Amino acid sequence: MEPKYISATSARKSCGIKVPRGTKAKQVVMQFLLDNEPEFVILYTKHGNPKPHEFDRADSLVIARAGAINESREAKNSSERTGA
């Protein structure tokens, strides 16, 4: 199977995450997932900040979800083209 690469910005767009100008994308993604995904739980440092690896987990979840969304769109489009 050949991998299909997705950029971070297009993955966020596919998931419906809008990053306002001047804000850090990682913070916006983390807050979006905390607000919308009840099973996404993160660990915090003793100062109350998310641990650094938690941002990587959030990014990987967005990329995976965007890949699933894109694959389902492609499958839907190909089935419409073939008339199935």
N, C-alpha and C positions, 0 to 999 in steps of 0.2 A: 504494500500500500504506500502510495506516495504522499508525503505530508503536504498540507496546504497551510501556508504561512499567513498569519493575521497580524496586522499592526495593532498596537495598543489603542490608538485613537479610533480605528474602525471597530475594534472589539467593544470599546466603551459605547460607541454609537449604536451598535447592534443591540446592546443590553439596555439602552435607554438612559445612559448616564451622561449628563451634561456637565462639563467642567467650565465654570465661569472664568473669564479672563482674569489673570492675576492670582489665581489660587493654585495650590499644588494638587495635581491630579490624584496622587496616591491618597491624600487625605479625603478627597471627594469620593473616591471609589470605596474606601474603608467605611465612610459614613453611610453611603448608599447601601452597602451590604449589611451593615449593622441594623439599619432601619427596615430593610426589606427581606432579609433572610433570617428567620428565627433560629435556624440550626447553625448559623455561622457565629461562632463564639471565639473571642480572641483573648490572649493573655496580655497582662499589663505589667509594666515595670513598677518598682516601688514608688516612683514619682507620678504614676497614673497615666503614663504614655503607653501606647501600644508597643509591644516588643518588635524589633526590626523585622524579624522573619514573618510577622503577621501581614505586613504589606505585600510580601511575596505571595503568601497564601491567597490574599484578596485578588491580586493580579492574575494568578493562575486560575482562580475560579471564574473571573470575568472572561479570560481567553477561552476556557473550556466551554462556558455557556454560549459565547459568541460562535464558536465552532459548531456547536450543536444547532444553533439557530440557523446558521448559514447552510449547513447540510440539509436541514429540513426544508428550507426555501428552495434549494437546488433540486431536491427530490420532488417537491411539489411542482416546480416549473417543468421538470423533465416529464412528469406524468401528464401534465396539461398539454405539452407539445405532442406527445405520442397518442393522446386521446384516451388514455386509460382511466 
